[in-house]
Amino acid sequence: MPSLWRPRTDEADKAAVLRHNVHTWLAVLAELGANDRDAQQRLLAEEWLAALTAHLCLRPAAGRLEADSVLRQLVELDDPQGRRTTPEGAWC
């Protein structure tokens, strides 16, 4: 199964993805700092789920795209139903 970086991702694409990730997490951290611990946990769970959902939209024409395994694990840890995700990031 192809990852986000293969087969045709060039260095400029990789840099754009990394810049996006850094800017997104800086905004998340700023928002977290303005909240108490319970709200922080809720906000992080929502952010991780939104990121995993966005990964599901990144379907290459050539096939399936594997979601980030750490992101999947974070979403699974926060799922109140204890569900698992597929390698693509969908709920089992």
Stockholm file with secondary structure:
# STOCKHOLM 1.0

chainA/1-92         MPSLWRPRTDEADKAAVLRHNVHTWLAVLAELGANDRDAQQRLLAEEWLAALTAHLCLRPAAGRLEADSVLRQLVELDDPQGRRTTPEGAWC
#=GR chainA/1-92 SS CCCTTTTTCCHHHHHHHHHHHHHHHHHHHHHHHTSCHHHHHHHHHHHHHHHHHHHHTCCCTTSCCCCCHHHHHHHHHHCTTCCCBCTTSCBC
#=GC SS_cons        CCCTTTTTCCHHHHHHHHHHHHHHHHHHHHHHHTSCHHHHHHHHHHHHHHHHHHHHTCCCTTSCCCCCHHHHHHHHHHCTTCCCBCTTSCBC
//
